[in-house]
Amino acid sequence: MMISGLWLMYLIGAAIRLWLMTNSYGTDYTSKRVEVSTPLNAWKRVQEGVFLHEHGVSVYSGGVFHETPLCLFFGGFLIRSWEAYLAFIFVACDLLTAYLLALVATVYSRQLLVQQKTFVSQYAIDASHLLLKSRSLCSGVLYVAGAYLFCPYTIASCVAKTTTVFGNLVLAAAFACMVKDHAVLFGGLIALSTYQSFYPICLMVPGVLHFTQVQQSKSALVKPLLSFFCTLGVLMVLSAEIAGGWEFLEATYGFILAAPDLTPNIGLFWYFFTEMFEHFRLFFLATFQINAFVYVLPLAIRLRRDPVLLATALLAFTAVFRSYPSLGDVGLYLALLPMWKHLYPFMRQTFIVGCMFVATSVLGPIMYNLWIFNGSANANFYFAVTLAFNTAQIFLVTDLLFAHVKREYHLFNGSKMEVDGVPARLILQ
């Protein structure tokens, strides 16, 4: 029953994407949306970079192309040999990502049940109603796949043919390798993802935590780290060969860190640095970039027993605080949240967060058109929407983490409470 439901979702998700991609208006509109396409993931920039490279022009000497040399090579291969099938390739990558996320949910659900069986003797007597059920966790697998396949953010990212589709595939494969205990593959995939967009380097922390807890040996620490650095080194050498030198470093990672392109997007960088005085720029730039990594250590200490939740939280924070975020980055971690559907009763801001997501997703394009095309609004209107959108993401992640802490407390300490001196019990609907 569950397998047939998954296949049906895959077919419907593929049909929606192909229908929108064969509609010229759908592809043209989404590829021009600043919420979906950024200077780092736009397919049109890849096409321009390939064209310049084939005509002997240095693609990194200007300000058009900021992808990695391997992306240039891979994009050139797709454009030359598979251009007529690009729509099918992007859709296939999205379907494979959904499959890998469903695999992660399946394995992680089993791990939660094993962990519960290990600690059940330490749980409070009245915490039996909080215990996980295998049927409930299995339904979470369907929700994870459905959340990725039918999320408007991932659909728009696929229809616009952004390179975020490939980035999400690599990250989903890395998550699958982590829960399946493939340390070498995990390190290599995180290196590939870090090579492409820099920020996923923080995911090495939950990966190392997971492998050291499972294997409890020195090799558990050495294998992923050695794989990560070796793979990253090989990728850098190959990139230097493709690009004919090391100038790509400034055009790719330097561009990510310095954020010189202030084209509006769903992030926080562009508005602040448009208004910022030049002599304060370096200080605030460092402050903004540190935000993407400063939460790694405290979250790793608190969530050390649940590396998958830690990795998802870090993925969410980097989606908020990276210099050029897109809706495809947001859709990836949103699809993972149904794995913790047992925490939903402990969450207190779901209605507010849901309303904020819907309102900002609708108002964003409206405010942008009023500002850019109609001239009846200004940058403050659009930035207010993006600020509310990012605030909703922060509320969502922090609410999930607080719910995790609350449930742990009730499991080990019981759910008995007193209201006005009268014993009360937490009842989950």
C-alpha positions as a Markdown table, in Angstrom:
| # | Residue | x | y | z |
|---|---|---|---|---|
| 1 | Met | 0.0 | 0.0 | 0.0 |
| 2 | Met | 2.8 | 2.4 | 1.0 |
| 3 | Ile | 4.8 | 1.5 | -2.1 |
| 4 | Ser | 1.9 | 2.0 | -4.5 |
| 5 | Gly | 1.3 | 5.4 | -2.8 |
| 6 | Leu | 4.9 | 6.4 | -3.3 |
| 7 | Trp | 4.9 | 5.4 | -7.0 |
| 8 | Leu | 1.7 | 7.4 | -7.5 |
| 9 | Met | 3.2 | 10.5 | -5.9 |
| 10 | Tyr | 6.3 | 10.2 | -8.1 |
| 11 | Leu | 4.2 | 10.0 | -11.2 |
| 12 | Ile | 2.1 | 13.0 | -10.2 |
| 13 | Gly | 5.1 | 15.0 | -9.1 |
| 14 | Ala | 6.9 | 14.3 | -12.4 |
| 15 | Ala | 3.7 | 15.1 | -14.4 |
| 16 | Ile | 3.4 | 18.5 | -12.7 |
| 17 | Arg | 7.0 | 19.4 | -13.4 |
| 18 | Leu | 7.0 | 18.3 | -17.0 |
| 19 | Trp | 3.7 | 20.1 | -17.7 |
| 20 | Leu | 5.1 | 23.3 | -16.3 |
| 21 | Met | 8.4 | 22.9 | -18.1 |
| 22 | Thr | 6.8 | 22.3 | -21.5 |
| 23 | Asn | 4.7 | 25.4 | -20.9 |
| 24 | Ser | 7.0 | 28.2 | -22.1 |
| 25 | Tyr | 5.4 | 30.8 | -19.8 |
| 26 | Gly | 6.0 | 28.6 | -16.8 |
| 27 | Thr | 9.7 | 28.1 | -17.5 |
| 28 | Asp | 10.3 | 31.7 | -18.5 |
| 29 | Tyr | 8.4 | 33.2 | -15.5 |
| 30 | Thr | 10.0 | 31.0 | -12.9 |
| 31 | Ser | 13.6 | 31.4 | -14.3 |
| 32 | Lys | 13.2 | 35.2 | -14.0 |
| 33 | Arg | 12.0 | 35.1 | -10.4 |
| 34 | Val | 14.7 | 36.4 | -8.0 |
| 35 | Glu | 13.2 | 34.1 | -5.3 |
| 36 | Val | 14.1 | 31.1 | -7.4 |
| 37 | Ser | 17.1 | 32.0 | -9.6 |
| 38 | Thr | 20.2 | 33.7 | -8.1 |
| 39 | Pro | 23.6 | 34.6 | -9.5 |
| 40 | Leu | 24.8 | 31.2 | -8.1 |
| 41 | Asn | 22.2 | 28.8 | -9.5 |
| 42 | Ala | 20.6 | 30.4 | -12.6 |
| 43 | Trp | 20.8 | 28.0 | -15.6 |
| 44 | Lys | 21.0 | 31.0 | -18.0 |
| 45 | Arg | 24.3 | 32.0 | -16.4 |
| 46 | Val | 25.5 | 28.4 | -17.0 |
| 47 | Gln | 24.6 | 28.7 | -20.6 |
| 48 | Glu | 26.4 | 32.0 | -20.9 |
| 49 | Gly | 29.5 | 30.5 | -19.2 |
| 50 | Val | 29.5 | 27.5 | -21.5 |
| 51 | Phe | 29.2 | 29.8 | -24.6 |
| 52 | Leu | 32.1 | 32.0 | -23.4 |
| 53 | His | 34.3 | 29.0 | -22.6 |
| 54 | Glu | 33.7 | 27.4 | -26.0 |
| 55 | His | 34.8 | 30.6 | -27.7 |
| 56 | Gly | 38.0 | 30.9 | -25.7 |
| 57 | Val | 36.9 | 33.7 | -23.4 |
| 58 | Ser | 37.8 | 33.5 | -19.7 |
| 59 | Val | 34.5 | 32.9 | -17.9 |
| 60 | Tyr | 35.8 | 34.1 | -14.6 |
| 61 | Ser | 37.1 | 37.4 | -15.8 |
| 62 | Gly | 33.7 | 39.1 | -15.8 |
| 63 | Gly | 30.8 | 39.1 | -13.4 |
| 64 | Val | 28.4 | 36.7 | -15.2 |
| 65 | Phe | 29.5 | 33.2 | -14.2 |
| 66 | His | 30.1 | 32.3 | -10.6 |
| 67 | Glu | 29.6 | 28.5 | -10.7 |
| 68 | Thr | 32.4 | 26.1 | -10.2 |
| 69 | Pro | 34.6 | 24.8 | -13.1 |
| 70 | Leu | 33.1 | 21.3 | -12.7 |
| 71 | Cys | 29.6 | 22.8 | -13.1 |
| 72 | Leu | 30.9 | 24.5 | -16.2 |
| 73 | Phe | 32.2 | 21.2 | -17.6 |
| 74 | Phe | 29.0 | 19.3 | -16.6 |
| 75 | Gly | 26.7 | 22.0 | -17.9 |
| 76 | Gly | 28.6 | 22.1 | -21.2 |
| 77 | Phe | 28.2 | 18.4 | -21.6 |
| 78 | Leu | 24.4 | 18.6 | -20.9 |
| 79 | Ile | 24.0 | 21.5 | -23.3 |
| 80 | Arg | 26.0 | 19.9 | -26.1 |
| 81 | Ser | 24.7 | 16.3 | -25.9 |
| 82 | Trp | 21.4 | 16.3 | -24.0 |
| 83 | Glu | 19.9 | 19.8 | -24.5 |
| 84 | Ala | 16.7 | 18.2 | -25.9 |
| 85 | Tyr | 16.3 | 16.1 | -22.8 |
| 86 | Leu | 17.1 | 18.8 | -20.1 |
| 87 | Ala | 13.6 | 18.8 | -18.8 |
| 88 | Phe | 13.6 | 15.1 | -18.2 |
| 89 | Ile | 17.1 | 15.2 | -16.6 |
| 90 | Phe | 16.0 | 17.9 | -14.1 |
| 91 | Val | 12.8 | 16.1 | -13.3 |
| 92 | Ala | 14.6 | 12.8 | -12.9 |
| 93 | Cys | 17.1 | 14.4 | -10.4 |
| 94 | Asp | 14.2 | 15.8 | -8.4 |
| 95 | Leu | 12.5 | 12.4 | -8.3 |
| 96 | Leu | 15.8 | 10.7 | -7.2 |
| 97 | Thr | 16.1 | 13.4 | -4.5 |
| 98 | Ala | 12.6 | 12.5 | -3.2 |
| 99 | Tyr | 13.5 | 8.8 | -3.2 |
| 100 | Leu | 16.7 | 9.4 | -1.2 |
| 101 | Leu | 14.8 | 11.5 | 1.3 |
| 102 | Ala | 12.2 | 8.8 | 1.7 |
| 103 | Leu | 15.0 | 6.3 | 2.2 |
| 104 | Val | 16.5 | 8.6 | 4.9 |
| 105 | Ala | 13.1 | 8.8 | 6.6 |
| 106 | Thr | 12.7 | 5.0 | 6.5 |
| 107 | Val | 16.1 | 4.2 | 8.0 |
| 108 | Tyr | 15.9 | 7.1 | 10.5 |
| 109 | Ser | 12.5 | 5.8 | 11.7 |
| 110 | Arg | 14.0 | 2.4 | 12.4 |
| 111 | Gln | 16.8 | 4.1 | 14.3 |
| 112 | Leu | 14.3 | 6.0 | 16.4 |
| 113 | Leu | 12.5 | 2.8 | 17.4 |
| 114 | Val | 15.8 | 1.1 | 18.3 |
| 115 | Gln | 16.8 | 4.1 | 20.4 |
| 116 | Gln | 13.5 | 4.1 | 22.1 |
| 117 | Lys | 13.8 | 0.4 | 22.9 |
| 118 | Thr | 17.3 | 1.0 | 24.4 |
| 119 | Phe | 16.1 | 3.8 | 26.8 |
| 120 | Val | 12.5 | 2.7 | 27.4 |
| 121 | Ser | 13.5 | 1.3 | 30.9 |
| 122 | Gln | 14.6 | 4.8 | 31.9 |
| 123 | Tyr | 11.4 | 6.5 | 30.8 |
| 124 | Ala | 8.8 | 7.7 | 33.3 |
| 125 | Ile | 5.8 | 5.5 | 34.1 |
| 126 | Asp | 3.2 | 7.9 | 32.7 |
| 127 | Ala | 5.2 | 8.6 | 29.5 |
| 128 | Ser | 3.8 | 5.5 | 27.7 |
| 129 | His | 1.5 | 7.7 | 25.5 |
| 130 | Leu | 4.6 | 9.5 | 24.2 |
| 131 | Leu | 6.2 | 6.4 | 22.8 |
| 132 | Leu | 6.7 | 6.1 | 19.1 |
| 133 | Lys | 4.6 | 3.7 | 17.0 |
| 134 | Ser | 6.0 | 2.0 | 13.9 |
| 135 | Arg | 2.8 | 2.7 | 11.9 |
| 136 | Ser | 3.0 | 6.4 | 12.7 |
| 137 | Leu | 6.7 | 6.5 | 11.6 |
| 138 | Cys | 6.0 | 4.7 | 8.4 |
| 139 | Ser | 3.4 | 7.3 | 7.4 |
| 140 | Gly | 6.2 | 9.9 | 7.9 |
| 141 | Val | 8.0 | 8.3 | 4.9 |
| 142 | Leu | 5.1 | 9.1 | 2.6 |
| 143 | Tyr | 4.9 | 12.6 | 4.0 |
| 144 | Val | 8.6 | 13.2 | 3.4 |
| 145 | Ala | 8.4 | 12.2 | -0.3 |
| 146 | Gly | 5.2 | 14.0 | -0.8 |
| 147 | Ala | 6.5 | 17.2 | 0.9 |
| 148 | Tyr | 9.4 | 17.3 | -1.5 |
| 149 | Leu | 7.5 | 16.3 | -4.6 |
| 150 | Phe | 4.6 | 18.7 | -4.1 |
| 151 | Cys | 6.3 | 21.6 | -2.3 |
| 152 | Pro | 5.9 | 24.8 | -4.5 |
| 153 | Tyr | 9.4 | 25.8 | -3.7 |
| 154 | Thr | 11.0 | 22.6 | -5.1 |
| 155 | Ile | 8.7 | 22.6 | -8.0 |
| 156 | Ala | 9.6 | 26.2 | -9.0 |
| 157 | Ser | 13.3 | 25.4 | -8.6 |
| 158 | Cys | 13.0 | 22.4 | -10.9 |
| 159 | Val | 10.9 | 24.2 | -13.5 |
| 160 | Ala | 13.3 | 27.1 | -13.6 |
| 161 | Lys | 16.2 | 24.6 | -14.2 |
| 162 | Thr | 18.3 | 25.9 | -11.4 |
| 163 | Thr | 21.5 | 24.1 | -10.4 |
| 164 | Thr | 20.0 | 23.9 | -6.9 |
| 165 | Val | 18.3 | 20.7 | -8.1 |
| 166 | Phe | 21.7 | 19.0 | -8.4 |
| 167 | Gly | 22.8 | 20.5 | -5.1 |
| 168 | Asn | 19.8 | 19.1 | -3.4 |
| 169 | Leu | 20.4 | 15.7 | -4.9 |
| 170 | Val | 23.9 | 15.6 | -3.6 |
| 171 | Leu | 22.8 | 16.6 | -0.1 |
| 172 | Ala | 20.0 | 14.0 | -0.1 |
| 173 | Ala | 22.5 | 11.4 | -1.1 |
| 174 | Ala | 24.8 | 12.6 | 1.7 |
| 175 | Phe | 22.0 | 12.2 | 4.3 |
| 176 | Ala | 21.3 | 8.7 | 3.0 |
| 177 | Cys | 24.9 | 7.8 | 3.3 |
| 178 | Met | 25.0 | 9.1 | 6.9 |
| 179 | Val | 22.0 | 7.1 | 8.1 |
| 180 | Lys | 23.2 | 4.0 | 6.2 |
| 181 | Asp | 26.6 | 4.3 | 7.9 |
| 182 | His | 28.7 | 4.8 | 4.7 |
| 183 | Ala | 31.3 | 7.1 | 6.1 |
| 184 | Val | 33.6 | 7.3 | 3.1 |
| 185 | Leu | 30.8 | 8.1 | 0.7 |
| 186 | Phe | 29.4 | 10.7 | 3.1 |
| 187 | Gly | 32.7 | 12.5 | 3.4 |
| 188 | Gly | 33.0 | 12.6 | -0.4 |
| 189 | Leu | 29.5 | 13.8 | -1.0 |
| 190 | Ile | 29.8 | 16.6 | 1.6 |
| 191 | Ala | 33.1 | 17.6 | -0.1 |
| 192 | Leu | 31.3 | 17.8 | -3.4 |
| 193 | Ser | 28.4 | 19.8 | -1.9 |
| 194 | Thr | 30.9 | 22.1 | -0.1 |
| 195 | Tyr | 32.9 | 22.5 | -3.3 |
| 196 | Gln | 29.7 | 23.7 | -5.0 |
| 197 | Ser | 28.2 | 26.0 | -2.5 |
| 198 | Phe | 30.6 | 26.3 | 0.5 |
| 199 | Tyr | 28.1 | 26.3 | 3.4 |
| 200 | Pro | 27.4 | 22.5 | 3.6 |
| 201 | Ile | 30.8 | 22.1 | 5.3 |
| 202 | Cys | 29.1 | 22.5 | 8.6 |
| 203 | Leu | 27.2 | 19.2 | 7.9 |
| 204 | Met | 30.5 | 17.3 | 8.6 |
| 205 | Val | 29.8 | 17.9 | 12.4 |
| 206 | Pro | 26.6 | 15.8 | 12.6 |
| 207 | Gly | 28.1 | 13.2 | 10.3 |
| 208 | Val | 31.2 | 12.7 | 12.5 |
| 209 | Leu | 28.9 | 12.6 | 15.6 |
| 210 | His | 26.8 | 9.9 | 14.0 |
| 211 | Phe | 29.7 | 7.7 | 12.9 |
| 212 | Thr | 31.5 | 8.0 | 16.2 |
| 213 | Gln | 28.3 | 7.0 | 18.1 |
| 214 | Val | 27.5 | 4.0 | 15.8 |
| 215 | Gln | 31.0 | 2.6 | 15.3 |
| 216 | Gln | 32.8 | 3.8 | 18.5 |
| 217 | Ser | 36.3 | 3.6 | 17.0 |
| 218 | Lys | 39.0 | 5.9 | 15.8 |
| 219 | Ser | 38.3 | 5.0 | 12.2 |
| 220 | Ala | 34.8 | 6.4 | 12.5 |
| 221 | Leu | 36.4 | 9.8 | 12.9 |
| 222 | Val | 39.2 | 9.3 | 10.4 |
| 223 | Lys | 37.2 | 7.9 | 7.5 |
| 224 | Pro | 34.8 | 10.8 | 6.8 |
| 225 | Leu | 37.4 | 13.5 | 7.5 |
| 226 | Leu | 40.0 | 11.8 | 5.3 |
| 227 | Ser | 37.4 | 11.2 | 2.5 |
| 228 | Phe | 36.2 | 14.9 | 2.8 |
| 229 | Phe | 39.7 | 16.5 | 2.5 |
| 230 | Cys | 40.9 | 14.1 | -0.2 |
| 231 | Thr | 37.8 | 14.5 | -2.4 |
| 232 | Leu | 37.9 | 18.3 | -1.9 |
| 233 | Gly | 41.6 | 18.4 | -2.9 |
| 234 | Val | 41.0 | 16.3 | -6.0 |
| 235 | Leu | 38.0 | 18.6 | -7.0 |
| 236 | Met | 40.2 | 21.7 | -6.6 |
| 237 | Val | 43.0 | 20.3 | -8.7 |
| 238 | Leu | 40.5 | 19.2 | -11.5 |
| 239 | Ser | 38.9 | 22.7 | -11.3 |
| 240 | Ala | 42.3 | 24.4 | -11.8 |
| 241 | Glu | 42.9 | 22.2 | -14.8 |
| 242 | Ile | 39.5 | 23.0 | -16.3 |
| 243 | Ala | 39.7 | 26.7 | -15.6 |
| 244 | Gly | 43.3 | 27.0 | -16.6 |
| 245 | Gly | 44.4 | 28.4 | -13.2 |
| 246 | Trp | 43.2 | 29.3 | -9.8 |
| 247 | Glu | 41.3 | 32.5 | -10.6 |
| 248 | Phe | 38.0 | 30.6 | -10.2 |
| 249 | Leu | 38.5 | 30.8 | -6.4 |
| 250 | Glu | 37.8 | 34.5 | -6.2 |
| 251 | Ala | 35.0 | 34.3 | -8.7 |
| 252 | Thr | 33.2 | 31.5 | -6.9 |
| 253 | Tyr | 34.0 | 31.3 | -3.1 |
| 254 | Gly | 35.1 | 34.9 | -3.0 |
| 255 | Phe | 31.8 | 35.9 | -4.6 |
| 256 | Ile | 29.9 | 33.8 | -2.0 |
| 257 | Leu | 31.8 | 35.4 | 0.9 |
| 258 | Ala | 32.0 | 39.0 | -0.3 |
| 259 | Ala | 28.4 | 39.1 | -1.8 |
| 260 | Pro | 29.2 | 41.9 | -4.3 |
| 261 | Asp | 26.0 | 41.3 | -6.3 |
| 262 | Leu | 23.2 | 43.1 | -4.5 |
| 263 | Thr | 20.4 | 41.8 | -6.8 |
| 264 | Pro | 17.3 | 41.3 | -4.5 |
| 265 | Asn | 16.6 | 37.8 | -3.3 |
| 266 | Ile | 15.0 | 36.1 | -0.4 |
| 267 | Gly | 18.1 | 36.5 | 1.8 |
| 268 | Leu | 19.1 | 39.2 | 4.2 |
| 269 | Phe | 22.4 | 40.4 | 2.6 |
| 270 | Trp | 21.3 | 42.5 | -0.3 |
| 271 | Tyr | 19.2 | 45.2 | 1.5 |
| 272 | Phe | 21.6 | 45.7 | 4.4 |
| 273 | Phe | 24.7 | 46.1 | 2.1 |
| 274 | Thr | 22.8 | 48.4 | -0.2 |
| 275 | Glu | 22.3 | 50.8 | 2.7 |
| 276 | Met | 25.6 | 50.1 | 4.4 |
| 277 | Phe | 28.5 | 52.6 | 4.4 |
| 278 | Glu | 31.5 | 51.2 | 2.6 |
| 279 | His | 33.9 | 51.5 | 5.6 |
| 280 | Phe | 31.5 | 49.3 | 7.7 |
| 281 | Arg | 31.0 | 46.7 | 5.0 |
| 282 | Leu | 33.8 | 44.3 | 6.0 |
| 283 | Phe | 32.7 | 44.2 | 9.6 |
| 284 | Phe | 29.1 | 43.5 | 8.9 |
| 285 | Leu | 30.0 | 41.1 | 6.1 |
| 286 | Ala | 32.0 | 39.0 | 8.6 |
| 287 | Thr | 29.1 | 39.2 | 11.1 |
| 288 | Phe | 26.6 | 38.0 | 8.6 |
| 289 | Gln | 28.7 | 35.1 | 7.4 |
| 290 | Ile | 29.5 | 34.0 | 10.9 |
| 291 | Asn | 25.7 | 33.6 | 11.5 |
| 292 | Ala | 25.7 | 30.6 | 9.2 |
| 293 | Phe | 28.2 | 28.8 | 11.4 |
| 294 | Val | 28.0 | 30.2 | 14.9 |
| 295 | Tyr | 25.1 | 27.8 | 15.8 |
| 296 | Val | 27.1 | 24.6 | 14.9 |
| 297 | Leu | 28.8 | 24.1 | 18.3 |
| 298 | Pro | 25.9 | 24.8 | 20.7 |
| 299 | Leu | 23.5 | 22.8 | 18.6 |
| 300 | Ala | 26.0 | 19.9 | 18.3 |
| 301 | Ile | 26.4 | 19.8 | 22.1 |
| 302 | Arg | 22.6 | 19.8 | 22.7 |
| 303 | Leu | 21.6 | 17.5 | 19.9 |
| 304 | Arg | 24.6 | 15.2 | 20.0 |
| 305 | Arg | 22.2 | 12.1 | 20.4 |
| 306 | Asp | 20.2 | 13.0 | 17.3 |
| 307 | Pro | 22.7 | 13.9 | 14.5 |
| 308 | Val | 20.0 | 13.8 | 11.8 |
| 309 | Leu | 17.9 | 16.5 | 13.6 |
| 310 | Leu | 21.1 | 18.4 | 14.1 |
| 311 | Ala | 22.0 | 18.2 | 10.3 |
| 312 | Thr | 18.4 | 19.3 | 9.4 |
| 313 | Ala | 18.6 | 22.3 | 11.8 |
| 314 | Leu | 22.0 | 23.3 | 10.3 |
| 315 | Leu | 20.6 | 23.0 | 6.8 |
| 316 | Ala | 17.8 | 25.3 | 7.8 |
| 317 | Phe | 20.1 | 27.9 | 9.3 |
| 318 | Thr | 22.4 | 28.0 | 6.3 |
| 319 | Ala | 19.3 | 28.3 | 4.1 |
| 320 | Val | 18.5 | 31.5 | 6.0 |
| 321 | Phe | 21.9 | 33.0 | 6.5 |
| 322 | Arg | 23.7 | 32.2 | 3.2 |
| 323 | Ser | 24.5 | 35.1 | 1.0 |
| 324 | Tyr | 22.4 | 34.0 | -2.0 |
| 325 | Pro | 19.6 | 31.7 | -0.8 |
| 326 | Ser | 16.8 | 30.4 | -3.0 |
| 327 | Leu | 13.5 | 28.7 | -2.5 |
| 328 | Gly | 15.0 | 25.4 | -3.6 |
| 329 | Asp | 17.3 | 25.5 | -0.5 |
| 330 | Val | 14.2 | 26.1 | 1.7 |
| 331 | Gly | 12.2 | 23.3 | 0.1 |
| 332 | Leu | 14.9 | 20.7 | 0.9 |
| 333 | Tyr | 14.9 | 21.0 | 4.7 |
| 334 | Leu | 11.1 | 21.5 | 4.8 |
| 335 | Ala | 10.7 | 18.1 | 3.1 |
| 336 | Leu | 12.6 | 16.5 | 6.0 |
| 337 | Leu | 10.4 | 17.9 | 8.8 |
| 338 | Pro | 7.7 | 15.1 | 8.6 |
| 339 | Met | 10.2 | 12.7 | 10.0 |
| 340 | Trp | 9.5 | 14.5 | 13.4 |
| 341 | Lys | 5.8 | 14.5 | 13.1 |
| 342 | His | 5.7 | 13.0 | 16.6 |
| 343 | Leu | 7.0 | 16.4 | 17.8 |
| 344 | Tyr | 4.1 | 18.4 | 16.3 |
| 345 | Pro | 1.9 | 18.2 | 19.4 |
| 346 | Phe | 4.7 | 20.0 | 21.4 |
| 347 | Met | 5.0 | 22.8 | 18.8 |
| 348 | Arg | 3.2 | 26.0 | 19.7 |
| 349 | Gln | 3.8 | 28.2 | 16.6 |
| 350 | Thr | 2.7 | 26.1 | 13.7 |
| 351 | Phe | -0.3 | 28.1 | 12.8 |
| 352 | Ile | 1.5 | 31.4 | 12.9 |
| 353 | Val | 4.5 | 30.0 | 11.0 |
| 354 | Gly | 2.1 | 28.5 | 8.4 |
| 355 | Cys | 0.3 | 31.8 | 7.9 |
| 356 | Met | 3.6 | 33.6 | 7.6 |
| 357 | Phe | 4.9 | 31.2 | 4.9 |
| 358 | Val | 1.7 | 31.5 | 2.9 |
| 359 | Ala | 1.4 | 35.3 | 3.2 |
| 360 | Thr | 5.1 | 36.0 | 2.3 |
| 361 | Ser | 5.0 | 33.5 | -0.6 |
| 362 | Val | 2.1 | 35.4 | -2.1 |
| 363 | Leu | 3.2 | 38.9 | -1.2 |
| 364 | Gly | 6.8 | 38.5 | -2.3 |
| 365 | Pro | 6.2 | 38.5 | -6.1 |
| 366 | Ile | 3.5 | 41.2 | -5.7 |
| 367 | Met | 5.7 | 43.6 | -3.8 |
| 368 | Tyr | 8.6 | 42.9 | -6.3 |
| 369 | Asn | 6.4 | 43.7 | -9.3 |
| 370 | Leu | 5.1 | 46.9 | -7.6 |
| 371 | Trp | 8.6 | 48.0 | -6.9 |
| 372 | Ile | 10.5 | 47.1 | -10.1 |
| 373 | Phe | 7.8 | 47.3 | -12.8 |
| 374 | Asn | 5.1 | 49.6 | -11.5 |
| 375 | Gly | 7.2 | 51.9 | -9.5 |
| 376 | Ser | 4.4 | 52.3 | -6.9 |
| 377 | Ala | 6.5 | 50.7 | -4.1 |
| 378 | Asn | 10.2 | 50.6 | -3.0 |
| 379 | Ala | 12.8 | 48.2 | -1.7 |
| 380 | Asn | 11.4 | 48.5 | 1.8 |
| 381 | Phe | 8.2 | 46.7 | 0.8 |
| 382 | Tyr | 10.0 | 43.7 | -0.7 |
| 383 | Phe | 12.6 | 43.5 | 2.0 |
| 384 | Ala | 9.8 | 43.5 | 4.7 |
| 385 | Val | 8.3 | 40.4 | 3.0 |
| 386 | Thr | 11.7 | 38.6 | 2.8 |
| 387 | Leu | 12.4 | 39.5 | 6.5 |
| 388 | Ala | 9.1 | 38.0 | 7.5 |
| 389 | Phe | 9.8 | 34.9 | 5.4 |
| 390 | Asn | 13.2 | 34.4 | 7.1 |
| 391 | Thr | 11.6 | 35.1 | 10.5 |
| 392 | Ala | 9.1 | 32.4 | 9.8 |
| 393 | Gln | 11.9 | 29.9 | 9.0 |
| 394 | Ile | 13.7 | 30.8 | 12.3 |
| 395 | Phe | 10.4 | 30.4 | 14.3 |
| 396 | Leu | 9.8 | 27.0 | 12.6 |
| 397 | Val | 13.2 | 25.6 | 13.4 |
| 398 | Thr | 13.4 | 26.9 | 16.9 |
| 399 | Asp | 9.9 | 25.6 | 17.6 |
| 400 | Leu | 10.9 | 22.2 | 16.4 |
| 401 | Leu | 14.0 | 22.1 | 18.5 |
| 402 | Phe | 12.1 | 23.3 | 21.6 |
| 403 | Ala | 9.5 | 20.6 | 20.9 |
| 404 | His | 12.3 | 18.0 | 20.8 |
| 405 | Val | 13.6 | 19.2 | 24.2 |
| 406 | Lys | 10.1 | 19.2 | 25.7 |
| 407 | Arg | 9.4 | 15.6 | 24.6 |
| 408 | Glu | 12.7 | 14.4 | 25.9 |
| 409 | Tyr | 11.9 | 16.0 | 29.3 |
| 410 | His | 8.5 | 14.5 | 29.5 |
| 411 | Leu | 9.8 | 11.0 | 28.5 |
| 412 | Phe | 12.4 | 10.9 | 31.4 |
| 413 | Asn | 10.6 | 13.0 | 34.0 |
| 414 | Gly | 6.9 | 12.3 | 33.3 |
| 415 | Ser | 4.2 | 14.6 | 32.1 |
| 416 | Lys | 2.5 | 15.3 | 35.4 |
| 417 | Met | 2.0 | 19.0 | 36.1 |
| 418 | Glu | 0.2 | 21.1 | 38.6 |
| 419 | Val | -2.3 | 23.8 | 37.8 |
| 420 | Asp | -3.3 | 25.9 | 40.8 |
| 421 | Gly | -2.1 | 23.1 | 43.0 |
| 422 | Val | -4.2 | 20.4 | 41.3 |
| 423 | Pro | -2.4 | 17.6 | 39.5 |
| 424 | Ala | -2.8 | 17.8 | 35.7 |
| 425 | Arg | -1.6 | 15.6 | 32.9 |
| 426 | Leu | -0.4 | 16.5 | 29.4 |
| 427 | Ile | -2.9 | 15.0 | 26.9 |
| 428 | Leu | -1.8 | 14.9 | 23.3 |
| 429 | Gln | -4.5 | 15.0 | 20.7 |
